Amino acid sequence: MEKKNIYLVQPTFMSTSSVYFPYAIGALASYAFNFRDIEENYELKEVFFLRDKITDIVSSLKNPFLVGFSNYIWNYEYNKILAFEVKKAFPDCIILFGGQQITESTDLLTECPFIDILMHFEGEVPFRDLLRAYINNTSLESVSNISFRTSENEIVTTPFKVYDVADFPSPFASGFFDMLCEKHPEIDFVPLVETNRGCPNRCAYCSWGMIKSKVRFFPLERVFADIEWASRRKPGFLGIADANFGMFERDEIIADKIIECNKKYGYPKKFQVSYSKGNKERVFRISKKLNEMGMDKGVTLSFQSMSPEVQKNIGRSNLDIDAYTALQKKYSEEGIPTYTDLILGLPGETVESFRNGIDRLLELGQHNSLFVHLCEWLPLAEMGRRDYMDKHKISYSRIPLNQPHVSAPEKDDICEYSRIVTSTASMTTDDWKEMVLFSTCVLCFHHLGLLQYVAIYLHFENGIPYSEFYGNLLSFLLNEAESDVFRDIRNRISSVIECNAEAVVYDETFGDAAWPFEEYAFLRTVYDIDSFYNDIRRFIARYITDSALLGDLLSYQKFVIKSVNDKPRSVMAEHDWKSYFSNILAGSECRPLETKKVCYSLHEPQAVHSWAEYAREVLWYGRRGGKNIYTSEIKEEKQS
């Protein structure tokens, strides 16, 4: 009996030579083809995980029975065009759409008549049952979690079910990913391991918790085997695809296994997860172990907004301030980097609350790494529901995909789109533009280090609020500075609203990657760093009238910034700046600045030899761990 041909599609963008394994279609195929009746009746002819030319894919298909598409914001438009062309070339081919972009609505079947079936939420069991229905020529109404057209052109949606995942085979162990590695030795595949599935939280901006089920666990034997498989392939990076790593006791055992593999194979080099905010002590123990191995990319101390009104609107409760302060100090004392996420555009946020929120985080000691994400409207999230949007007057701008660090699209590539929330009942579009520009300034000059020490000094010695300092700095950059970097950024932000322009910047000087505004501003500034510090002296002189002290501080501030082709160097100072700032950044009380002659030296600077390498290694890879400036590498030379 001739087998029917199945094709699966989960295209993603490549970053240099790296691409994530197509986990979703790997999970579906591994489960379905684990059953004899499926294996005897179907053949998985090919999987497509790159954004190849549509015509090349269609011409490669051989009598396709079913083509299944996994959809998310980075491939949705591409998938629709490919599906249309497949249906045109093969009218009898079944087109199946699933993934995070597919809502509970059936409107897509009406909008895109070339799509035959929608699969909602999880798909392993429904995909198997769908294939079985075609084998047995039975009604599709027996298949859960799908919507389809009947022969009378009526649309039917079957009951939704949640399944236990304990017996789902792994795409690592099934050989699915081995097949891809053998066919594509030129690609550096990035592994993600799923140890559990589900999220107990229901944050309005996120679709992770929309499936109303308890967290379900994959067996530890499977998890350990996946980690071993990935580690043997020597990945630079390993991710865990859980929503709340560290929430459960077994998560510490899993972290120990990853460390064991690092010792055995030398890989993975780095490990990243979404940490739980629930079990603080367990998360601390895990991150401490990983940090001691040099594997941790930083721990999130979770705030999406500092506003109680916003937290109420999004169904999220944050760490209380005392707990945050204690944790920040605890991690600092252990030398473990932390970072905090804010989301701009959440309902209830105002200019005042957002600016005050950043101010408060800096006052609480978050000087290492802050990220301000533009709120993405997701169709499966609660925020995507019409009643929620109407209640909070949410409007979004449809812009080219807001995905930092991906390679520049090809000239004829199909554009994907993000829907960025740019106004709410509490924030106008002008307010939004103002806060994007303000946060870009704070992130560029404080959390990426260019003026962090200056701001800290003025805060502790002169009582200058951080928000006041950076607000005034932004005014200087826009109206008086010689550099046009921030005037350029201001125009780009306006274009997001007025022209639906992209919220990232491509610049060949810094390699083939998309840079968020603050990183692009940082790169442009460091590229001409001498001019920047010469010019910014005029602004700092408004606060520090002692020209000798001003020169001493700016000299040390500039000294800690990494650059291209760094060589061993030293700088003479009239004050003990390193001890002063190290004490504050460790979360201790501010001690008086000691006046003494100090020679600071840098003997082994980080060696990067091009701006593209600098942008990738120092900024992109180093930012989350606070590695984009020199700290412990700076030594104090003994004076004779």
C-alpha positions, 0 to 999 in steps of 0.5 A: 500500500502506498503511503500518503505524504505528509509535510510539516512547516515551521519556518523561522528567521536565522541569526547568522548561522544559528536557528532554533530547532522546530520544536512544535512540529517535532513534537507532533511528528514524534508523537503521531509516528510513534503509532504503527497505524500512522507509520504504516499509512503515512510518510513524513516526506520533509519538514521546512524550518527556514524561510525558503523561496515559496516556489522552491518549496512548492516545486519540491512537493511530491503528491502531498496529502497534508501540509501542516503549518505551525504559526506564530508572529514570525511566520504567519504571513509567510505560512499563509502565502505558502499555503495558498500556493500549495493549494493552488498547485495541489487542490486536493491537499489538506491544509492544516494550521495550528500554533500560537497564532491560531485563536479559538475563533474560526474566522480564519477559515472564512478569510482564507478558504485555502485553509481546511482545518484549524488546530487549537492549542496543543496538537499532539493527540489531535494531530494523531487522531486527525490522521487516523480519521483519514485512515478510517474514513471517519468523521472529523468531529471525533477529533478534539481541538479542531475547526473544519468545514463540512461537505455542506460548507458549515464550520464545526468546532470540536470540544477542547481537551487537555491531555497528559504529556507523560507519554509524549515521546521527545523529538530529541529521542525520536530521531526527528532532530537527528534527521535535521542535523544530518541533512543540514550540517552547515546550521548551528541548531539551538536546542530548547528542552521542555520539562513541563507544560502549562502556566498557573498565571493568567497575565493579560498580555501573555498567551502562556496561561490561556490553556486552563489546566494544571502544570503537567510534567514530562518524566525526568528520564526524558528530560535528562535524555534530552539534556544529554542529547543536546549537550553532546552536540556542543551547543553554545546555548541551551534553553528551557521552554518552561514558564516558571523554572524553579517553581518545582523541587525537581527543577533544581535536580534538572539544573544539576543535570545541566551542570553535570553535562557541562562538566562532562562535555564542556557544553552547554556554555550558557543556559537561559530560562524564564525563572519563577518568582514563586520560590525565591530560595530555590531560584537563588540556589539554582542561579548560584550554581549556574553562576559559579559555572559561568553558565547563567545569563542572569536572573529576572527580578520580575516587574512588568510595571511598578504601577499597582493600577497596571498590575491589577489590570493585567492580573499580575502581582509583583514582588513587594518592594522590601522583597525586591530590595532584599533579593537585589542585595542578595544577588549582588553580594554573590556576584549574580547578575539580575535583570528586570523587565518592564513592558511599555503600553500596558493598560493603566500606565501613564507617563508619570507612572512609567517614568516614576517606575524606572526611577524607583527601580534605579533607586532600589539598585537595579543598575545591572540590566533593565529591559523595556519591551514594547507591549505586543498584542497577541491574539490568544492573550486576554488582551487580544479579546475585543471586550478587554480592548474596548474596556481599556481603549487599546490601539496598536500599530501594525509594524514589521516584526519586532524581533531584535538580533535577527538577520536582515530580511532578503529583498523579496522576503515576505514581511511578518508583522508585530502589533505593538500597543501604542495607545490606551485609555491612560496613554496617548500616542504622543505619551507613548513616543515620549516614553519610548524615547525616555526609556531608550535614553535610560537604557543606553546611558545607564544600563549599558553603562555610558553615564551610569557612574555619573548618574549614580554619583549625582544621585547620591552626592547631589540628590538628583533623581535619576529620572530628572537627570536622564530627562535633562540629558535627553533634552540636551541630546535632542537640542544641543548635542553635536551628535544626531544619534537621538534626533535620529532615534526620535524620528524613527520612533515617530515613524513607528506611529506615523508610517508603521515603520519597524522598531529595530535598526539595521546597520551593516557597520555592526553586522547583520542583525536587528538592533533595538533602539537603545542598543543602536544608540549605544553602538553609534555612541561608542563608535565615536566615543571620544567625541561623545565624552568631549561633548557631554562634558558641557552637560555634566558641568551643569551639575559639577562645577569643580572642573577637576572633579568633573574631569576625574569622574568622566575619565574613569567613566570612559575608562570602563567602557569596552571598545574594539581592539582594546589594549592594556591601559591605565588611567590616573585618578584623584579619587577612589572611584572603583571602591565608591561605585563597587560599594553602591552597586553591591547594594551597600550604603553609600560611603564617602568618596575617598580622595587619593591618587589611584592608578587603575589598570586593565591588563587583559581587555576583552579582545574583539577586532571588528564592530560587528564582533563587538556588537554581537559578543560585547553588547548582545551576548554581554548585556543581560549579564552586565558584561558590556563594561569592565568591572572586576577586570579593572585593578588598582596599581600599588603606588610607590 
